[in-house]
Structure formats: structure tokens, C-alpha cells
């Protein structure tokens, strides 16, 4: 697949109950890009991601991964190329042991046991989870499950990594570790997230969805500085770009008063 370029042209999608989720989505993501997909609840973020590996099929328009259209006959190859990490890691972890979960995909590729073991060890090492290998998956913390869920995808050696709300439910320490992991990955990354600070840290490009359409597709810094755009789309700037309300009011004022006091 030609460097695994992702291309959507005029994609529309409606659910069986008639809910219209996407309308006229056209975009192109190049090999090696890190792209955030943001928007308010119901904007179409998860629905869009599910089109990249054929979990949803466009009602209108087309989706291509490299030279291949995303259609029923190409799904086996598409899903080797596009690795998807779901929002809830419990949807991805269903085997007794962590090692079994990470080995599941490579085993289903028919790989020899030695290669499966190598991929399991490599994927767990990449997410700093080697010590979890023989743990029971259901006993892991939320952050540990998240790392193992990512490892199950990395073990398939995808060229494109798609993550849906990867920081959801993580405590601050686990979230910081996730951000460092994502920054270190060389894959093409598409990340749907409400965590705009994560997007600012990890992604150089941001696509803003609003009511199932693309409201903006620009460098991340430009998007997050456009407060009018964010407000229209039901968003706020990342916390890291907002002024500290404490420093901007009481403490600053008190300090100023003390500086004026000759005592």
C-alpha cells in the first residue's frame, strides 16, 4: 500500500436507525503524521475512526488506505495495516493472561511460536509493560489495561495506529506515561480525544469535527489559538493554554499590593 496514505472522499454515514453521523468528510493523512480528531460529544469522532478499518462502511463516498479501498474484500489486509485501540480496553482484552491477549493477533496470522513470542515481548516492552506479561488481564488497573490494549495492536506491526479516547479514565501519572509512549511511536497516529492537552502534546495536526462535518483541518497550534472556532464547535482551549484563574486574580492582585507597600 503506497506508504499507507489515508484518503477519505465525500464520506457520509448513517446508522440503521436513521441517525446521520457523517456528512461530506474529505481528508488525506500522509505516512508518519500524528493527527488529532476533536469535537464535542456526538460530533462523529468515533464513527469516523471506525471507517478506517472497515468496522463501519461509508453510506456515501469512499475510504482508501494506500491503494486499497476499504471494502469487504480488502478488510483482512486493511486490518493488518490499521491497528485500532478502542475507547474501552475491556473490549480488547478477553483472554485470561496478558501474554495470551497480546499473542492472539499474531497467532491468528499463522505465525510460528517463536515469532509470536518475539512479537509479544517486543510489544510489551514498547509500552513499558514487560512485567505484566503473566498477569491476569482482568486484574490490571485502568492504566495497565490501556497499555496492554495498545500492545495487542502493536504486536500486529501495523503501519497506522488509530486510538479512540486513549487517556479516558487514566489517573494523572498513567496519562503522562501514555503521552510519552505515544510521542515515542513512529507509526502514523490518528487520535480521537476530548483531552486537548494530549492532542497539543502529541499531534502536529488537528481535525475538528462538528455535527459530522469537518469544521477545520489545520496545524494543532493554529486550531487551539482560534477561540472562536473552538467555541462554535463546543470546545475550549487546552488547559495548558488557558491562563491560571488564581494567578490572574487574587494572588496577582495581592502581590501587587504588597509590592506597593513600602514596608
C-alpha positions in Angstrom: 0.0 0.0 0.0 1.6 3.2 -1.2 3.1 4.4 2.1 -0.3 3.8 3.7 -1.8 7.1 2.8 -5.3 7.5 4.2 -7.8 9.2 2.0 -11.5 9.9 2.5 -13.6 11.5 -0.2 -17.0 12.9 0.5 -17.7 10.2 3.1 -21.2 10.2 4.6 -22.6 7.7 7.1 -26.0 7.0 8.7 -26.8 4.4 11.3 -29.5 1.8 10.7 -31.9 3.9 12.9 -31.5 6.8 10.5 -29.1 8.9 12.6 -26.9 10.8 10.3 -23.4 10.7 11.7 -21.0 11.9 9.0 -21.5 14.2 6.0 -19.1 15.1 3.2 -15.9 14.1 5.0 -12.9 14.6 2.8 -9.3 14.4 4.2 -5.9 13.0 3.4 -3.4 11.8 6.1 0.2 11.1 5.0 2.6 8.4 6.2 4.1 9.3 9.6 1.6 12.1 10.5 0.2 12.4 14.0 -3.3 13.7 13.7 -5.9 14.6 16.5 -9.6 14.3 15.8 -11.5 16.5 18.2 -15.1 17.7 18.6 -18.0 17.8 21.1 -19.9 14.7 22.1 -21.8 13.4 19.1 -19.6 15.2 16.6 -18.7 11.9 14.8 -15.2 11.2 16.1 -15.6 7.5 16.9 -17.7 6.9 13.9 -15.0 8.4 11.6 -12.3 6.2 13.2 -14.4 3.1 12.7 -14.3 3.7 8.9 -10.6 3.4 8.8 -10.6 -0.4 9.4 -14.0 -1.3 8.0 -15.9 -1.6 11.2 -18.3 0.9 9.5 -18.8 1.1 5.8 -19.4 4.5 4.2 -23.0 5.1 3.1 -21.6 7.7 0.6 -18.2 8.4 -0.8 -15.1 6.3 -0.4 -12.3 5.4 2.0 -8.9 4.2 0.9 -5.8 3.0 2.8 -2.9 3.3 0.3 -4.0 1.8 -3.0 -6.8 -0.3 -1.4 -10.4 0.8 -1.0 -11.9 -0.1 2.4 -14.4 -2.7 1.3 -15.3 -6.2 2.4 -12.8 -8.0 0.1 -9.9 -5.9 1.4 -10.7 -6.0 5.1 -8.2 -8.7 6.0 -5.3 -6.7 4.6 -6.6 -3.4 5.8 -6.8 -4.6 9.4 -3.2 -5.8 9.2 -2.3 -2.2 8.2 -4.6 -0.2 10.5 -4.4 -1.1 14.2 -7.3 0.2 16.3 -7.2 0.7 20.1 -10.8 1.0 21.3 -12.0 3.5 23.9 -12.7 0.8 26.5 -9.7 -1.6 26.8 -12.1 -4.3 28.2 -13.4 -4.5 24.6 -9.9 -5.6 23.5 -8.8 -7.8 26.4 -10.7 -11.1 26.6 -8.0 -13.8 27.2 -7.0 -15.0 30.7 -3.4 -13.7 30.7 -1.8 -10.6 29.3 0.5 -12.8 27.2 -2.5 -14.6 25.7 -4.2 -11.3 24.8 -1.0 -9.9 23.1 -0.4 -13.2 21.3 -3.9 -13.6 20.0 -3.5 -11.5 16.8 -0.1 -12.9 15.7 -1.3 -16.5 16.3 -4.3 -15.8 14.1 -1.8 -14.7 11.4 -0.4 -18.2 11.5 3.0 -17.1 12.7 5.4 -19.7 14.2 5.5 -19.8 18.0 9.0 -18.3 18.2 7.9 -15.3 16.1 4.7 -14.9 18.2 6.8 -14.9 21.4 9.1 -12.3 19.9 6.3 -10.0 19.0 4.6 -10.4 22.4 7.9 -9.4 24.2 8.6 -6.6 21.8 5.1 -5.1 22.0 5.0 -5.2 25.8 8.5 -3.7 26.0 7.3 -0.8 23.7 4.6 0.1 26.1 6.7 -0.5 29.2 4.6 -3.5 30.3 7.0 -6.4 30.3 6.3 -7.0 34.0 2.6 -7.6 33.2 3.2 -10.5 30.8 2.0 -13.3 33.1 -0.7 -11.2 35.0 -4.4 -11.9 34.7 -5.8 -9.2 32.3 -9.0 -8.7 34.4 -6.8 -7.8 37.5 -5.0 -4.9 35.8 -5.5 -1.3 36.7 -7.1 1.1 34.1 -3.7 2.4 33.0 -2.2 -1.1 32.8 -5.1 -2.3 30.7 -4.7 0.7 28.4 -1.0 -0.1 27.8 -1.7 -3.8 27.2 -4.6 -2.9 24.8 -2.1 -0.9 22.8 0.4 -3.8 22.9 -2.2 -6.1 21.4 -2.3 -3.8 18.4 1.4 -3.2 18.2 2.1 -7.0 18.1 0.4 -7.0 14.7 3.0 -4.5 13.4 0.5 -2.0 12.0 1.7 0.9 9.9 -1.2 3.1 11.1 -2.2 3.4 14.8 -5.8 4.6 15.5 -6.7 5.4 19.1 -10.2 6.3 20.4 -10.0 8.4 23.6 -6.7 6.8 24.8 -6.5 8.8 28.0 -10.1 8.2 29.1 -10.2 7.1 32.8 -6.5 7.4 33.4 -5.0 9.0 36.5 -2.5 11.8 36.0 0.6 9.6 36.3 -0.8 7.0 33.8 -1.8 9.7 31.5 1.6 11.3 31.5 3.1 7.9 30.8 0.7 7.3 27.9 1.6 10.7 26.3 5.3 9.8 26.4 4.6 6.4 24.9 2.6 8.0 22.0 5.2 10.6 21.4 7.8 7.9 21.0 5.8 5.8 18.5 6.9 6.2 14.8 3.6 5.0 13.4 1.1 7.2 11.7 -1.2 8.1 14.5 -4.9 9.2 14.4 -6.2 10.0 17.9 -9.8 10.9 18.7 -9.8 12.6 22.0 -11.5 15.1 24.4 -8.1 15.5 26.0 -7.0 18.6 24.1 -3.8 18.9 26.2 -2.8 15.4 25.0 -3.6 16.4 21.4 -1.4 19.5 21.8 1.5 17.4 23.2 1.3 14.5 20.6 -0.2 15.8 17.4 1.1 18.4 15.0 -2.2 18.4 13.0 -5.8 18.6 14.3 -9.1 17.9 12.5 -12.1 19.5 14.2 -15.5 17.8 13.7 -18.8 19.5 14.2 -22.2 17.8 13.6 -20.5 15.1 11.4 -18.6 17.5 9.2 -15.0 18.9 9.1 -15.1 22.4 10.7 -11.3 22.8 10.5 -8.1 20.9 9.5 -5.0 22.8 10.4 -1.8 22.7 12.4 -2.7 22.0 16.0 -1.3 25.2 17.4 -3.5 27.3 15.0 -6.6 25.3 15.9 -6.1 25.8 19.6 -5.4 29.5 19.3 -8.7 30.0 17.4 -11.0 30.5 20.3 -13.9 31.5 18.0 -13.7 28.2 16.2 -13.4 26.2 19.4 -16.4 28.0 20.9 -18.6 27.4 17.8 -17.7 23.7 18.0 -18.5 23.4 21.7 -14.8 23.2 22.8 -12.4 25.2 24.9 -8.7 25.7 24.6 -6.5 23.1 26.3 -5.9 23.8 30.0 -2.2 24.3 29.3 -3.1 27.3 27.0 -5.5 28.9 29.5 -4.4 31.5 31.9 -4.3 30.4 35.6 -7.5 31.9 37.1 -5.8 32.1 40.5 -2.7 33.9 39.2 -4.9 36.2 37.1 -7.0 37.4 40.0 -6.5 37.2 43.8 -2.9 36.2 44.1 -1.6 38.6 41.5 -3.6 41.4 42.9 -2.4 40.7 46.5 1.2 40.5 45.3 0.9 43.8 43.5 -0.4 45.4 46.7 2.5 44.1 48.7 4.9 45.4 46.2 3.4 48.9 46.5 3.7 48.7 50.3 6.9 50.4 51.4 7.1 48.1 54.4 
